[in-house]
């Protein structure tokens, strides 16, 4: 199949599969090809960088030839692989502005890649994006980007040309604004199998900013699946007006006055959410009366919330007028896990390189297991950035990388990327 034809089919399937349905929906069409085996959620039929050029990251420089920034900002379909491990110190945000890109952090030698000091942003017309196995640890260096907008990762565009974006197995922490967000009228976004932790609270802004993930106004068809939210006071996640999302099989630990919540301060309109199979766990900073789900007074009364199989020791959701009996939003690729298995599964599988975790992720997981830890104001309180070794390993491109020798729909280089992902996940 030619590249243009495959992209056309992928975009058509994205529209068909984004329609709301219920939990007994039919399975995806037989020709539905997730961007990697097992991917679930909105936008996961993206081709990402399939069929494109292969760009190697060979150094830890902030910019220039062989840098991550240069690879992310290149044009045309592209697959970004790493021949180096360690920490990339960013003086400013890295913005992906061009479509059809795969960032394969699993290709880095141990101990993997960490972005330090700034954000990774998907912006403009950069549709069809896959990011895997990258750590983003922002921090409070006064010389970094504007603290009022110093996120971990962001998907934001004021056009309708941003869609089919997947962040899978990423670890993000120490942002001064949100650890992660999706904003404006973009659609078909999935964040899966990730650790979203320790949004800095009383930091450079002078006011409370410990935020997990924000689904912003007009952001449609967002799926958050199998993630660990830990030590974020607010936005675990938060949904604003005129948005729709599935929140499936996540673990939320040590929030503040509530965990997941809805607000509509700009009067954008009702939100639609299906919140299924999640585990909410109180921690040292959680209010004793905190509900799992909460609606602020600004929320449009036509907001619809579906709740099923969520586990919590307190009140799940008190706004009964908003509860509906069938999911107002769903995706046919989703396969819910029973909530009594979710905590063990997420703690074992979430984050970048779960078989090769850095000290931060190891500590976060241990704190959830032992119900310890706390919200922090600076990364210095928990030892700061781990000292990751700079190791080099050649990435051997397979023969005919963009061919599909076994006819399964994945190119030869994608087969290698999947194998390398398995190596850092198990």
Protein Blocks (a to p, Z undefined) as FASTA:
>chain_A
ZZklmmmmmmmmmmmmmpccdfkbccddfklccfbghiacehilpgkjgoiacdddfbfc
fbdehiaklmmmmgcjdddddfbecjdddfbdcddfbghiaddfklpccebjadehiacd
dehjlghiadehiacdebjcfklccfklmcfbdcddfbfkbghiadehiacehiabdfbd
cehjbehiadehiacehiafbdmnopacbdfbdcdehiahiadehiacehifbhpacdde
hiadddehiacehiakbmcdcddfkonaccddddehiacdddfklcfklcfbdcdfklcf
kbccddehiacfbdfblclmlpcfbdfbdcfkbccddfklmmmmmmmmgcehkllccfkl
mmmmmmmmnogajddfbfklnopaaddddddddddddehklbcfkonopafklmmmmmmm
mmmmZZ
